[in-house]
Structures are given as C-alpha cells and as structure tokens.
Amino acid sequence: MRTRTIEVKGMSCNHCVQSVTRALSGIEGLTNVKVDLTFGTATYDETKPVADDVVKAAIERIGFTAGNYR
C-alpha cells in the first residue's frame, strides 16, 4: 500500500471537499481519502495500483482541476 497526494484546484468550500472525497472514494483501490481545503490537496492510500489518469479524470469530471502529485 502506498499513500499519494495530489493537488486539487478550484475548491472553495466544504461541499467541494465532500464532492472530491466522494469521487475518489468511488475508485476501486483507493481508501482513506482525505481532502484538505486549505492546502488544496487530496491524499489517499492505494490498496492496489491505480493509474494517475484515473484519479485525475475523476477530479476533473466533477468540475475541478487535478494538479501535480506531491
């Protein structure tokens, strides 16, 4: 298992945080999703490899911009 953190741009409220959390939690292989509004990031654990493009697409599908991994 590895932990990843990705930038999420465009979040402005707790509803945004909940939306990103839901979107990432719905991806098979991702657990312990934590979205931080202040830092504009989403951190999650991978229980199996998940392609970066899959995560970025889930973020962008709900109207936010996926940035770089940290």
Biopython code that builds the backbone (N, CA, C, O; Angstrom):
import numpy as np
from Bio.PDB.StructureBuilder import StructureBuilder

atoms = [
    (1, "MET", "N", (0.853, -1.170, 0.000)),
    (1, "MET", "CA", (0.000, 0.000, 0.000)),
    (1, "MET", "C", (0.898, 1.232, 0.000)),
    (1, "MET", "O", (1.910, 1.283, 0.699)),
    (2, "ARG", "N", (0.506, 2.224, -0.797)),
    (2, "ARG", "CA", (1.250, 3.482, -0.787)),
    (2, "ARG", "C", (0.277, 4.642, -0.642)),
    (2, "ARG", "O", (-0.892, 4.548, -1.014)),
    (3, "THR", "N", (0.786, 5.731, -0.095)),
    (3, "THR", "CA", (-0.009, 6.934, 0.108)),
    (3, "THR", "C", (0.395, 7.955, -0.948)),
    (3, "THR", "O", (1.580, 8.165, -1.205)),
    (4, "ARG", "N", (-0.613, 8.589, -1.560)),
    (4, "ARG", "CA", (-0.375, 9.584, -2.601)),
    (4, "ARG", "C", (-1.094, 10.874, -2.235)),
    (4, "ARG", "O", (-2.118, 10.844, -1.552)),
    (5, "THR", "N", (-0.565, 12.004, -2.685)),
    (5, "THR", "CA", (-1.197, 13.308, -2.504)),
    (5, "THR", "C", (-1.187, 14.033, -3.840)),
    (5, "THR", "O", (-0.150, 14.145, -4.494)),
    (6, "ILE", "N", (-2.362, 14.526, -4.237)),
    (6, "ILE", "CA", (-2.495, 15.245, -5.493)),
    (6, "ILE", "C", (-3.115, 16.618, -5.227)),
    (6, "ILE", "O", (-3.961, 16.767, -4.345)),
    (7, "GLU", "N", (-2.687, 17.609, -5.994)),
    (7, "GLU", "CA", (-3.268, 18.944, -5.889)),
    (7, "GLU", "C", (-4.655, 18.938, -6.536)),
    (7, "GLU", "O", (-4.862, 18.330, -7.586)),
    (8, "VAL", "N", (-5.591, 19.620, -5.896)),
    (8, "VAL", "CA", (-6.934, 19.790, -6.453)),
    (8, "VAL", "C", (-7.219, 21.289, -6.461)),
    (8, "VAL", "O", (-7.317, 21.924, -5.411)),
    (9, "LYS", "N", (-7.349, 21.838, -7.662)),
    (9, "LYS", "CA", (-7.552, 23.282, -7.804)),
    (9, "LYS", "C", (-9.020, 23.588, -8.057)),
    (9, "LYS", "O", (-9.709, 22.860, -8.773)),
    (10, "GLY", "N", (-9.488, 24.681, -7.454)),
    (10, "GLY", "CA", (-10.850, 25.140, -7.680)),
    (10, "GLY", "C", (-11.805, 24.887, -6.526)),
    (10, "GLY", "O", (-12.975, 25.259, -6.606)),
    (11, "MET", "N", (-11.334, 24.266, -5.460)),
    (11, "MET", "CA", (-12.199, 24.030, -4.297)),
    (11, "MET", "C", (-12.324, 25.315, -3.492)),
    (11, "MET", "O", (-11.344, 26.034, -3.295)),
    (12, "SER", "N", (-13.560, 25.602, -3.022)),
    (12, "SER", "CA", (-13.755, 26.830, -2.254)),
    (12, "SER", "C", (-14.599, 26.645, -0.998)),
    (12, "SER", "O", (-14.782, 27.592, -0.234)),
    (13, "CYS", "N", (-15.121, 25.426, -0.774)),
    (13, "CYS", "CA", (-15.995, 25.230, 0.378)),
    (13, "CYS", "C", (-16.014, 23.756, 0.796)),
    (13, "CYS", "O", (-15.417, 22.901, 0.142)),
    (14, "ASN", "N", (-16.707, 23.484, 1.888)),
    (14, "ASN", "CA", (-16.778, 22.102, 2.373)),
    (14, "ASN", "C", (-17.574, 21.194, 1.438)),
    (14, "ASN", "O", (-17.345, 19.985, 1.403)),
    (15, "HIS", "N", (-18.503, 21.769, 0.686)),
    (15, "HIS", "CA", (-19.233, 20.972, -0.295)),
    (15, "HIS", "C", (-18.260, 20.462, -1.361)),
    (15, "HIS", "O", (-18.375, 19.324, -1.815)),
    (16, "CYS", "N", (-17.314, 21.294, -1.754)),
    (16, "CYS", "CA", (-16.281, 20.888, -2.707)),
    (16, "CYS", "C", (-15.474, 19.720, -2.146)),
    (16, "CYS", "O", (-15.202, 18.744, -2.846)),
    (17, "VAL", "N", (-15.100, 19.833, -0.885)),
    (17, "VAL", "CA", (-14.333, 18.777, -0.222)),
    (17, "VAL", "C", (-15.125, 17.463, -0.245)),
    (17, "VAL", "O", (-14.573, 16.404, -0.545)),
    (18, "GLN", "N", (-16.404, 17.543, 0.069)),
    (18, "GLN", "CA", (-17.240, 16.344, 0.074)),
    (18, "GLN", "C", (-17.358, 15.743, -1.320)),
    (18, "GLN", "O", (-17.344, 14.522, -1.470)),
    (19, "SER", "N", (-17.472, 16.581, -2.333)),
    (19, "SER", "CA", (-17.583, 16.095, -3.707)),
    (19, "SER", "C", (-16.322, 15.359, -4.148)),
    (19, "SER", "O", (-16.403, 14.287, -4.748)),
    (20, "VAL", "N", (-15.168, 15.927, -3.856)),
    (20, "VAL", "CA", (-13.902, 15.293, -4.230)),
    (20, "VAL", "C", (-13.715, 13.999, -3.433)),
    (20, "VAL", "O", (-13.269, 12.989, -3.976)),
    (21, "THR", "N", (-14.057, 14.037, -2.153)),
    (21, "THR", "CA", (-13.945, 12.836, -1.319)),
    (21, "THR", "C", (-14.796, 11.709, -1.883)),
    (21, "THR", "O", (-14.337, 10.571, -1.987)),
    (22, "ARG", "N", (-16.033, 12.023, -2.247)),
    (22, "ARG", "CA", (-16.935, 11.011, -2.832)),
    (22, "ARG", "C", (-16.393, 10.460, -4.145)),
    (22, "ARG", "O", (-16.405, 9.252, -4.381)),
    (23, "ALA", "N", (-15.921, 11.361, -4.989)),
    (23, "ALA", "CA", (-15.419, 10.945, -6.304)),
    (23, "ALA", "C", (-14.229, 9.998, -6.174)),
    (23, "ALA", "O", (-14.156, 8.987, -6.872)),
    (24, "LEU", "N", (-13.303, 10.327, -5.286)),
    (24, "LEU", "CA", (-12.114, 9.480, -5.134)),
    (24, "LEU", "C", (-12.420, 8.208, -4.369)),
    (24, "LEU", "O", (-11.844, 7.158, -4.652)),
    (25, "SER", "N", (-13.315, 8.291, -3.411)),
    (25, "SER", "CA", (-13.681, 7.091, -2.641)),
    (25, "SER", "C", (-14.385, 6.059, -3.518)),
    (25, "SER", "O", (-14.397, 4.871, -3.195)),
    (26, "GLY", "N", (-14.971, 6.509, -4.626)),
    (26, "GLY", "CA", (-15.659, 5.605, -5.533)),
    (26, "GLY", "C", (-14.740, 4.847, -6.469)),
    (26, "GLY", "O", (-15.207, 4.001, -7.232)),
    (27, "ILE", "N", (-13.457, 5.123, -6.431)),
    (27, "ILE", "CA", (-12.495, 4.439, -7.292)),
    (27, "ILE", "C", (-11.991, 3.186, -6.575)),
    (27, "ILE", "O", (-11.467, 3.261, -5.464)),
    (28, "GLU", "N", (-12.156, 2.053, -7.218)),
    (28, "GLU", "CA", (-11.695, 0.793, -6.628)),
    (28, "GLU", "C", (-10.181, 0.845, -6.437)),
    (28, "GLU", "O", (-9.433, 1.173, -7.358)),
    (29, "GLY", "N", (-9.753, 0.519, -5.236)),
    (29, "GLY", "CA", (-8.333, 0.522, -4.918)),
    (29, "GLY", "C", (-7.894, 1.719, -4.090)),
    (29, "GLY", "O", (-6.770, 1.740, -3.589)),
    (30, "LEU", "N", (-8.767, 2.725, -3.933)),
    (30, "LEU", "CA", (-8.424, 3.890, -3.117)),
    (30, "LEU", "C", (-9.167, 3.827, -1.796)),
    (30, "LEU", "O", (-10.367, 3.553, -1.764)),
    (31, "THR", "N", (-8.453, 4.082, -0.702)),
    (31, "THR", "CA", (-9.052, 4.105, 0.631)),
    (31, "THR", "C", (-8.502, 5.302, 1.403)),
    (31, "THR", "O", (-7.558, 5.962, 0.967)),
    (32, "ASN", "N", (-9.101, 5.561, 2.537)),
    (32, "ASN", "CA", (-8.636, 6.628, 3.445)),
    (32, "ASN", "C", (-8.451, 7.961, 2.727)),
    (32, "ASN", "O", (-7.431, 8.630, 2.896)),
    (33, "VAL", "N", (-9.444, 8.342, 1.925)),
    (33, "VAL", "CA", (-9.374, 9.603, 1.186)),
    (33, "VAL", "C", (-9.569, 10.762, 2.153)),
    (33, "VAL", "O", (-10.537, 10.797, 2.914)),
    (34, "LYS", "N", (-8.634, 11.715, 2.115)),
    (34, "LYS", "CA", (-8.712, 12.910, 2.950)),
    (34, "LYS", "C", (-8.444, 14.106, 2.046)),
    (34, "LYS", "O", (-7.398, 14.190, 1.402)),
    (35, "VAL", "N", (-9.399, 15.028, 2.005)),
    (35, "VAL", "CA", (-9.280, 16.207, 1.162)),
    (35, "VAL", "C", (-9.090, 17.420, 2.066)),
    (35, "VAL", "O", (-9.847, 17.619, 3.016)),
    (36, "ASP", "N", (-8.083, 18.222, 1.766)),
    (36, "ASP", "CA", (-7.742, 19.381, 2.578)),
    (36, "ASP", "C", (-8.014, 20.653, 1.778)),
    (36, "ASP", "O", (-7.321, 20.943, 0.803)),
    (37, "LEU", "N", (-9.017, 21.400, 2.195)),
    (37, "LEU", "CA", (-9.420, 22.633, 1.514)),
    (37, "LEU", "C", (-8.326, 23.692, 1.612)),
    (37, "LEU", "O", (-8.039, 24.377, 0.630)),
    (38, "THR", "N", (-7.722, 23.831, 2.770)),
    (38, "THR", "CA", (-6.705, 24.858, 2.989)),
    (38, "THR", "C", (-5.507, 24.686, 2.064)),
    (38, "THR", "O", (-5.021, 25.654, 1.479)),
    (39, "PHE", "N", (-5.034, 23.453, 1.936)),
    (39, "PHE", "CA", (-3.853, 23.193, 1.110)),
    (39, "PHE", "C", (-4.206, 22.839, -0.327)),
    (39, "PHE", "O", (-3.323, 22.782, -1.182)),
    (40, "GLY", "N", (-5.493, 22.598, -0.608)),
    (40, "GLY", "CA", (-5.915, 22.248, -1.959)),
    (40, "GLY", "C", (-5.363, 20.916, -2.413)),
    (40, "GLY", "O", (-4.870, 20.779, -3.532)),
    (41, "THR", "N", (-5.453, 19.924, -1.517)),
    (41, "THR", "CA", (-4.918, 18.604, -1.841)),
    (41, "THR", "C", (-5.901, 17.495, -1.484)),
    (41, "THR", "O", (-6.831, 17.676, -0.698)),
    (42, "ALA", "N", (-5.654, 16.348, -2.091)),
    (42, "ALA", "CA", (-6.357, 15.123, -1.727)),
    (42, "ALA", "C", (-5.292, 14.058, -1.493)),
    (42, "ALA", "O", (-4.408, 13.849, -2.325)),
    (43, "THR", "N", (-5.389, 13.399, -0.364)),
    (43, "THR", "CA", (-4.450, 12.341, -0.006)),
    (43, "THR", "C", (-5.236, 11.048, 0.124)),
    (43, "THR", "O", (-6.344, 11.039, 0.660)),
    (44, "TYR", "N", (-4.666, 9.962, -0.363)),
    (44, "TYR", "CA", (-5.347, 8.672, -0.307)),
    (44, "TYR", "C", (-4.329, 7.551, -0.271)),
    (44, "TYR", "O", (-3.163, 7.730, -0.622)),
    (45, "ASP", "N", (-4.798, 6.387, 0.162)),
    (45, "ASP", "CA", (-3.986, 5.172, 0.143)),
    (45, "ASP", "C", (-4.427, 4.322, -1.030)),
    (45, "ASP", "O", (-5.618, 4.233, -1.326)),
    (46, "GLU", "N", (-3.474, 3.697, -1.695)),
    (46, "GLU", "CA", (-3.773, 2.757, -2.767)),
    (46, "GLU", "C", (-3.619, 1.342, -2.213)),
    (46, "GLU", "O", (-2.549, 0.972, -1.730)),
    (47, "THR", "N", (-4.691, 0.557, -2.284)),
    (47, "THR", "CA", (-4.598, -0.845, -1.873)),
    (47, "THR", "C", (-4.157, -1.711, -3.044)),
    (47, "THR", "O", (-3.745, -2.857, -2.863)),
    (48, "LYS", "N", (-4.246, -1.150, -4.248)),
    (48, "LYS", "CA", (-3.705, -1.756, -5.462)),
    (48, "LYS", "C", (-3.373, -0.600, -6.394)),
    (48, "LYS", "O", (-3.915, 0.492, -6.225)),
    (49, "PRO", "N", (-2.506, -0.805, -7.362)),
    (49, "PRO", "CA", (-2.130, 0.310, -8.236)),
    (49, "PRO", "C", (-3.331, 0.895, -8.984)),
    (49, "PRO", "O", (-4.147, 0.165, -9.547)),
    (50, "VAL", "N", (-3.418, 2.219, -8.978)),
    (50, "VAL", "CA", (-4.454, 2.947, -9.705)),
    (50, "VAL", "C", (-3.731, 3.971, -10.574)),
    (50, "VAL", "O", (-2.904, 4.736, -10.077)),
    (51, "ALA", "N", (-4.036, 3.987, -11.859)),
    (51, "ALA", "CA", (-3.374, 4.905, -12.789)),
    (51, "ALA", "C", (-3.671, 6.359, -12.416)),
    (51, "ALA", "O", (-4.790, 6.700, -12.034)),
    (52, "ASP", "N", (-2.656, 7.200, -12.532)),
    (52, "ASP", "CA", (-2.815, 8.628, -12.247)),
    (52, "ASP", "C", (-3.942, 9.229, -13.084)),
    (52, "ASP", "O", (-4.698, 10.072, -12.601)),
    (53, "ASP", "N", (-4.050, 8.798, -14.328)),
    (53, "ASP", "CA", (-5.093, 9.332, -15.221)),
    (53, "ASP", "C", (-6.490, 9.053, -14.703)),
    (53, "ASP", "O", (-7.394, 9.863, -14.907)),
    (54, "VAL", "N", (-6.685, 7.925, -14.038)),
    (54, "VAL", "CA", (-7.997, 7.575, -13.486)),
    (54, "VAL", "C", (-8.368, 8.549, -12.371)),
    (54, "VAL", "O", (-9.503, 9.019, -12.304)),
    (55, "VAL", "N", (-7.425, 8.843, -11.513)),
    (55, "VAL", "CA", (-7.656, 9.763, -10.403)),
    (55, "VAL", "C", (-7.911, 11.175, -10.941)),
    (55, "VAL", "O", (-8.855, 11.843, -10.521)),
    (56, "LYS", "N", (-7.075, 11.616, -11.859)),
    (56, "LYS", "CA", (-7.231, 12.956, -12.424)),
    (56, "LYS", "C", (-8.573, 13.100, -13.142)),
    (56, "LYS", "O", (-9.228, 14.136, -13.029)),
    (57, "ALA", "N", (-8.981, 12.074, -13.873)),
    (57, "ALA", "CA", (-10.262, 12.126, -14.597)),
    (57, "ALA", "C", (-11.434, 12.237, -13.625)),
    (57, "ALA", "O", (-12.395, 12.958, -13.897)),
    (58, "ALA", "N", (-11.365, 11.535, -12.501)),
    (58, "ALA", "CA", (-12.441, 11.593, -11.508)),
    (58, "ALA", "C", (-12.555, 12.992, -10.923)),
    (58, "ALA", "O", (-13.662, 13.476, -10.689)),
    (59, "ILE", "N", (-11.437, 13.639, -10.686)),
    (59, "ILE", "CA", (-11.431, 15.000, -10.146)),
    (59, "ILE", "C", (-11.992, 15.978, -11.181)),
    (59, "ILE", "O", (-12.803, 16.844, -10.854)),
    (60, "GLU", "N", (-11.556, 15.831, -12.412)),
    (60, "GLU", "CA", (-11.972, 16.775, -13.454)),
    (60, "GLU", "C", (-13.418, 16.556, -13.890)),
    (60, "GLU", "O", (-14.082, 17.498, -14.325)),
    (61, "ARG", "N", (-13.906, 15.338, -13.780)),
    (61, "ARG", "CA", (-15.294, 15.033, -14.142)),
    (61, "ARG", "C", (-16.283, 15.806, -13.275)),
    (61, "ARG", "O", (-17.397, 16.093, -13.711)),
    (62, "ILE", "N", (-15.878, 16.148, -12.040)),
    (62, "ILE", "CA", (-16.796, 16.868, -11.147)),
    (62, "ILE", "C", (-16.510, 18.375, -11.114)),
    (62, "ILE", "O", (-17.037, 19.096, -10.267)),
    (63, "GLY", "N", (-15.673, 18.838, -12.043)),
    (63, "GLY", "CA", (-15.509, 20.268, -12.219)),
    (63, "GLY", "C", (-14.297, 20.925, -11.592)),
    (63, "GLY", "O", (-14.211, 22.152, -11.557)),
    (64, "PHE", "N", (-13.358, 20.134, -11.096)),
    (64, "PHE", "CA", (-12.147, 20.698, -10.503)),
    (64, "PHE", "C", (-10.956, 20.381, -11.402)),
    (64, "PHE", "O", (-11.064, 19.577, -12.328)),
    (65, "THR", "N", (-9.831, 21.010, -11.126)),
    (65, "THR", "CA", (-8.630, 20.768, -11.899)),
    (65, "THR", "C", (-7.661, 19.944, -11.075)),
    (65, "THR", "O", (-7.326, 20.304, -9.946)),
    (66, "ALA", "N", (-7.215, 18.836, -11.645)),
    (66, "ALA", "CA", (-6.236, 17.986, -10.978)),
    (66, "ALA", "C", (-4.844, 18.521, -11.313)),
    (66, "ALA", "O", (-4.490, 18.688, -12.480)),
    (67, "GLY", "N", (-4.072, 18.783, -10.273)),
    (67, "GLY", "CA", (-2.729, 19.302, -10.458)),
    (67, "GLY", "C", (-1.688, 18.200, -10.382)),
    (67, "GLY", "O", (-1.925, 17.069, -10.805)),
    (68, "ASN", "N", (-0.560, 18.541, -9.851)),
    (68, "ASN", "CA", (0.569, 17.614, -9.750)),
    (68, "ASN", "C", (0.484, 16.770, -8.485)),
    (68, "ASN", "O", (-0.171, 17.135, -7.509)),
    (69, "TYR", "N", (1.158, 15.646, -8.533)),
    (69, "TYR", "CA", (1.317, 14.839, -7.316)),
    (69, "TYR", "C", (2.457, 15.421, -6.509)),
    (69, "TYR", "O", (3.417, 15.958, -7.061)),
    (70, "ARG", "N", (2.343, 15.309, -5.205)),
    (70, "ARG", "CA", (3.398, 15.808, -4.301)),
    (70, "ARG", "C", (4.098, 14.647, -3.655)),
    (70, "ARG", "O", (5.017, 14.844, -2.860)),
]
sb = StructureBuilder()
sb.init_structure("model")
sb.init_model(0)
sb.init_chain("A")
sb.init_seg("    ")
for serial, (resi, resn, name, xyz) in enumerate(atoms, 1):
    if name == "N":
        sb.init_residue(resn, " ", resi, " ")
    sb.init_atom(name, np.array(xyz, "f"), 0.0, 1.0, " ", f" {name:<3s}", serial, name[0])
structure = sb.get_structure()
